Amino acid sequence: MLLTGKIALVTGAARGIGRVTALALAEAGADVAVADVLPDVEETAERIRNSGRRGAAAVFDVADADRVRDGVARLRAALGDFDVLVSGAAIVTNIAPLTKMSAQNWQRELAVNLTGAFNMIQSVIGPMIERGWGRIIVISSGAARGGLHHQAAYAASKAGLIGLVQTVTLEHARHGIACNAILPGLIETELVRMMPAEIRAASTASTPARRLGRMEEVASLIAFLASDNAGFINGAEIDIDGGMRLNTGSLGSRKEVRDRPEGS
Ligand SMILES: NC(=O)c1ccc[n+]([C@@H]2O[C@H](COP(=O)([O-])OP(=O)(O)OC[C@H]3O[C@@H](n4cnc5c(N)ncnc54)[C@H](O)[C@@H]3O)[C@@H](O)[C@H]2O)c1
């Protein structure tokens, strides 16, 4: 199997993409530790153990460096040093135009989405450097490139992750550590399924693949990036968005042109 013998740690694994990714890594042969601020993350660990792999869970806030250090130490004591880190914990709760966004909300979103990834990477990278092998996959977003209306903090945090991934690469690719960012478009998670139908429809219409992404598709990209096969992919920004980033401002993206039958 792709990840036999590997030990992985996934943050944001109580639900959504993080949870599906943790289960996919276990299915690919890895032992998997999971972390989240929600206690439901224990259920993810239970499912990993039921699948025949070793699994352990810890509840902590990735923005809190001391809690991260303690939580990662507990998970390491349970499973061993981590070969793979998937940093997925994030919040998207701060939605307001720039003029109305509070400094407090801005700072919290940066603290979870950007500083959280920094805290996690710092807490696992030591043994990776010593062993000369590691895989770090950071879940950024298409918002890192194009921004998002009324989500300045989210977009800035996701863009910041790219600089973090690039710098980890400059400093540690030589130690056998491949660190990459993935940039999903709209993925059909439990929360996205609860979004208003018109928002999902607009997003589908502006995506060349004409559908939302599936969590399993993101998870299988991450499983590949976590494997031995991906060692020469370093500091990359990998889109997984059905082509959503292309042509968004062009004439061909307009509804009347887009929906015209082929050849007319
Ligand atoms: N769903 C999408 O369309 C989409 C698109 C682009 C990027 N992403 C990114 O993918 C990742 C997963 O997104 P999702 O849609 O599954 O979201 P989600 O909200 O379902 O999952 C995020 C998880 O992170 C956890 N979390 C939040 N704050 C935390 C904290 N301070 N400490 C620890 N854990 C915390 C949450 O409890 C939750 O379990 C996120 O980084 C998100 O920004 C998602």
The ligand as an SDF file (V2000), in Angstrom:
LIG
                    3D

 44 48  0  0  0  0  0  0  0  0999 V2000
  -14.7120   23.0160    1.6560 N   0  0  0  0  0  0  0  0  0  0  0  0
  -14.1670   23.7600    0.7100 C   0  0  0  0  0  0  0  0  0  0  0  0
  -14.7850   24.0430   -0.3200 O   0  0  0  0  0  0  0  0  0  0  0  0
  -12.7600   24.2740    0.8630 C   0  0  0  0  0  0  0  0  0  0  0  0
  -12.2120   25.0050   -0.1830 C   0  0  0  0  0  0  0  0  0  0  0  0
  -10.8980   25.4790   -0.0860 C   0  0  0  0  0  0  0  0  0  0  0  0
  -10.1500   25.2070    1.0510 C   0  0  0  0  0  0  0  0  0  0  0  0
  -10.7210   24.5000    2.0790 N   0  0  0  0  0  0  0  0  0  0  0  0
   -9.8750   24.2360    3.2550 C   0  0  0  0  0  0  0  0  0  0  0  0
   -9.8960   22.8480    3.5470 O   0  0  0  0  0  0  0  0  0  0  0  0
   -9.7280   22.6510    4.9580 C   0  0  0  0  0  0  0  0  0  0  0  0
  -10.8810   21.8060    5.4910 C   0  0  0  0  0  0  0  0  0  0  0  0
  -12.0800   22.5120    5.2060 O   0  0  0  0  0  0  0  0  0  0  0  0
  -13.5330   21.9120    5.4140 P   0  0  0  0  0  0  0  0  0  0  0  0
  -14.3700   22.4910    4.3630 O   0  0  0  0  0  0  0  0  0  0  0  0
  -13.4710   20.4470    5.6250 O   0  0  0  0  0  0  0  0  0  0  0  0
  -13.9070   22.7070    6.7670 O   0  0  0  0  0  0  0  0  0  0  0  0
  -14.5920   22.2450    8.1460 P   0  0  0  0  0  0  0  0  0  0  0  0
  -14.9780   23.4970    8.8390 O   0  0  0  0  0  0  0  0  0  0  0  0
  -15.6220   21.2200    7.8980 O   0  0  0  0  0  0  0  0  0  0  0  0
  -13.3590   21.5660    8.8900 O   0  0  0  0  0  0  0  0  0  0  0  0
  -12.3720   22.3110    9.5240 C   0  0  0  0  0  0  0  0  0  0  0  0
  -11.9910   21.5860   10.7950 C   0  0  0  0  0  0  0  0  0  0  0  0
  -10.9990   22.3820   11.4700 O   0  0  0  0  0  0  0  0  0  0  0  0
  -11.3280   22.4050   12.8410 C   0  0  0  0  0  0  0  0  0  0  0  0
  -10.8150   23.5890   13.4890 N   0  0  0  0  0  0  0  0  0  0  0  0
  -11.2730   24.8660   13.3580 C   0  0  0  0  0  0  0  0  0  0  0  0
  -10.5890   25.6800   14.1550 N   0  0  0  0  0  0  0  0  0  0  0  0
   -9.6670   24.9300   14.8020 C   0  0  0  0  0  0  0  0  0  0  0  0
   -8.6640   25.2290   15.7670 C   0  0  0  0  0  0  0  0  0  0  0  0
   -8.4790   26.4760   16.2240 N   0  0  0  0  0  0  0  0  0  0  0  0
   -7.8710   24.2120   16.2100 N   0  0  0  0  0  0  0  0  0  0  0  0
   -8.0810   22.9510   15.7660 C   0  0  0  0  0  0  0  0  0  0  0  0
   -9.0220   22.6120   14.8580 N   0  0  0  0  0  0  0  0  0  0  0  0
   -9.8000   23.6000   14.3830 C   0  0  0  0  0  0  0  0  0  0  0  0
  -12.8530   22.3920   12.8620 C   0  0  0  0  0  0  0  0  0  0  0  0
  -13.3710   22.0210   14.1340 O   0  0  0  0  0  0  0  0  0  0  0  0
  -13.1740   21.4170   11.7530 C   0  0  0  0  0  0  0  0  0  0  0  0
  -13.2450   20.0930   12.2200 O   0  0  0  0  0  0  0  0  0  0  0  0
   -9.6690   24.0460    5.5530 C   0  0  0  0  0  0  0  0  0  0  0  0
   -8.3160   24.4280    5.6600 O   0  0  0  0  0  0  0  0  0  0  0  0
  -10.3720   24.9070    4.5250 C   0  0  0  0  0  0  0  0  0  0  0  0
   -9.9980   26.2540    4.5960 O   0  0  0  0  0  0  0  0  0  0  0  0
  -12.0030   24.0290    2.0130 C   0  0  0  0  0  0  0  0  0  0  0  0
  1  2  1  0
  2  3  2  0
  2  4  1  0
  4  5  1  0
  4 44  2  0
  5  6  2  0
  6  7  1  0
  7  8  2  0
  8  9  1  0
  8 44  1  0
  9 10  1  0
  9 42  1  0
 10 11  1  0
 11 12  1  0
 11 40  1  0
 12 13  1  0
 13 14  1  0
 14 15  2  0
 14 16  1  0
 14 17  1  0
 17 18  1  0
 18 19  2  0
 18 20  1  0
 18 21  1  0
 21 22  1  0
 22 23  1  0
 23 24  1  0
 23 38  1  0
 24 25  1  0
 25 26  1  0
 25 36  1  0
 26 27  1  0
 26 35  1  0
 27 28  2  0
 28 29  1  0
 29 30  1  0
 29 35  2  0
 30 31  1  0
 30 32  2  0
 32 33  1  0
 33 34  2  0
 34 35  1  0
 36 37  1  0
 36 38  1  0
 38 39  1  0
 40 41  1  0
 40 42  1  0
 42 43  1  0
M  CHG  2   8   1  16  -1
M  END
$$$$
